[in-house]
């Protein structure tokens, strides 16, 4: 019996540490898909190495406390968590994914949130990504872009660049908000998949948010770009926790060439 209790405690501790030390993010295969075709939405956990700057998978998030929602161009919301699939062969391997058919033309938003207690810390995370469905790759409908609004809770990225203009050599401009207000002087890491950031602060891939929470980055080539930020609110205490650790991510599938110029 004692051995079972110790094993259970170790399992709980491993889940706690994974949630605390890793980032979550959501992604889809590309920025643009054909209207009426399927896409897979992936919920991933990782980005633990090199001080949260490696864009690599590490373990798998415990699904129970997660929220995963898709917003269609007409504003219709779909709970993706209810239809999610486990892509790992073991409890902490792989990632979560779900298949979705993009029936409407326009911009889709994918939102993930997590609010959980572990140890004496409350972890609050938000993750976002976007994709378009089109019936003509020569033009992209931006219906749905007007529905991108801040969550106004926790730490989050709000994209300040028209998403249809993403492309290699084009500036990406984000705004970092904390509970709906700009968060200045905070490090934001822009991590292209496969890039290795220098130790400390890497000026090629990292920026500090300005007084209004804005940061910008220009990718040199098409790639998945993961933007990451953290904020610890030492004075946000409550029952069972003595600080709150906020995390925010957004994955931008940057195409090699701009779809809309």
N, C-alpha and C positions, 0 to 999 in steps of 0.2 A: 504493500500500500504506500509506504513512504517513497519507494522508488517511482511509483506512478505519479505521486504528487510533485516530485522533483522534475520529472519529465514534462508534466503539464506546465509547471512554472517556467521551465526553460523555453517551451514553445511560445508561451505568452510573451516572454521577454524578447524572443527573436522577432515576433510580430511587431512589438513596440519599437524595437531598435530599427527595424526596416522602415517603418512609417516615419520615424523621426529623422533618420539619416539619409533618406532618399527623396527624390522628387517624383511626382506623378506628371504624366502628360498624355494628351490625346493626339492622334494623327490619322490621316487618310492617305491613300496612295499618291494622289496628285492634286494640284490646284483645280483642274478642270476634268470633268467626266461627261459622258454623253447623257443627255436626258433620257430617262427610262432604263438606264443601266444600273447595275449594283456597285456599291462601294463597300469596303470594309472599314469600320471605325475601330481603332485599336486604343485600348487603355493600358498604359505602360507604367512601370516603376523602375527607377534606376537613377542615372546621373549622380552617382555617389563618389566616383573617383576624382582626384585633382580638385578637391574643394568644390564639389557639385558642378563640375565643368567637363563632363566627358561624353554625354549623350549615349551612354551604354546601359543596357538592361542589367538589373541586379535584383533578384528575387521577384516576387509578384505581389501586388497590393491585395490586402484582405478586402473582399468585395462588399461585405455587409454595410460598412459605414459610408460607402461611396454613392454619389449621385452622378448620373450620366444622361445628358439630355441633348436632343437634336432639335434645332429650330429651322423649319422649312422656310422658303422664300415668302410664303403667305402668312407666316407667323405661327403656323401650327407646331405644337410641341410634341415630341415623341420621347417617351422614357425608353432609352436603349438598354438600361440595366436589366430589364425583365427578359430580354432575349439574348443575353450575352453568352458567349462560349469560352471555355477554358482551353487555351492552346498549349498548356504545359502538361508534361507527363507526370509531374510531381507537384505537391502542394505549392511550393515556392519557386517553381520553374515556369518559364514562358511568360505569357501575358493574356489579357482578356480581349476579345474581339466580337463584333457583331456585324451582320450583313444588313445593308439598307439599300432599297431601290429608290433612286432620286427621280421621282415622277414629275416634279415641277421644274420649270426652268428658272434659274436664278441662283442666289447665294444662300448657302446653308451654313449654319453655325453649330458647332459641337462644344458643349460646356460640361465640364467635370468639376465637382466640388467635394471636399472632404473636411469634416470637422470631428476630431476625435481626441480623447484624453489618453495619454500614456505617461506613466510615472507621474511626475509633478508638472508636466508640460501639456498645454493644449495646442494641438497642431491644426491649423486652418489653411487649406490649400485650394487653389483654383487653377484650372487648366482650360485652354481654348484652342480651337483650330477652325479652319474654314475651307470650303470648296464650292465650286460652281458646277451646275449642270447646264449644258447648252445643247441646242439642236444644230449649231453651226459654229465650228471652231474659228471662223473668221470674225465672229462677234460674240460678245458675252453679255447676257442680260444681267443687270445689276439689281434686279428686283430682289428685295430682302436686305440689301445693304443698309437701308434706312432703319432697319430693325436692330442694328447693332447698337446696344446701349450699355452703359456700365452696370455692373451688378450692384455697385455701391455698398459692398460688404467685403470685409477681408482685404487681402492684397490681390490686385488684378492688373493685367495689361489691357489697355484699350488701344486698338490699332488706329493710327491717325493718318495712315496712307490708304488711298483707294486700293482695295485688295486686288482689283482687276489689273492694276499696273505693276504688280510684283514681277520681278525679273532680275536676272543677273545684271549688275551694274546700276540698278535702280535703288534709290534710298528707301529704307524701311524706317518709318517713324512711329514710335510707340509712346504711350503715356502710362506711367505707373501711378496707380491710385491705391490709397489705403483708406478703407471705409468711405469711399466716394471723394476723397480729397487728394490732391497731388502729393506725392511723396518725393521730396528732393534728396539729393546727396546720397543716393542708394545705388550700389553697384548692380548693373545689369549685364549679364553674360550672353552674348550671341554666339551660339555654338553650332556651326555647320556639322552635319554628320561626318564623322571621320577626322575632324580637326582635333589637334592636340594643342590646348592652350598653355602658354608659358606659366610657370609658377608665379604666385603673387598676383599682380594685376597685369593683364595682357592688353595693351592699348590697341592691338589689331582687332580684337574681338570683344572688348569690354568698354563700357561707358558708365559714367556716373550721371544719374538723372539731374536735370537742371532744377531751378527754383520752382518751375511749374510741372515737374515730374516727367518732362520729355527726354527721350533718348533717341538716337538714330544710328543706323548701321547700313552700309552698302555691301551686299554680298558680291564677291567677285565672280561667282559662277552659280549655275542652278544647283540646288541642293535642298534638303530639309534643313531648316534653321530653327533651333530650339533657343528661345529666349527665357532666361531664368532670373528671378530676383527673390530675395529673402528679407524678412524684417522681424526682429524680435521685440515684442512689447513687454518689457520687464514689469511694467506697472499694471498690466491687464491680468488680474488674478481673480479666482473664483473658487467655488467649492471643488476641492480636490486638485487644484493646480495653482502654481505660483508665478507663472508667466505664460505668454502666448507666442508661439512661433508661426509666423505667416510665410507662405510660399506661393509663388505665382509662376506659371509657365504659359507659353504659347508656342505652338509649332506652326511655322509658315513654310508650306511646300513651294519654294521659289523655283519657277520654271527657267530653263536656259534662255528662252526668248519671251519677251512680253507678249501676252495675248492681245491686249488692247493698248494702243498707243495714242 
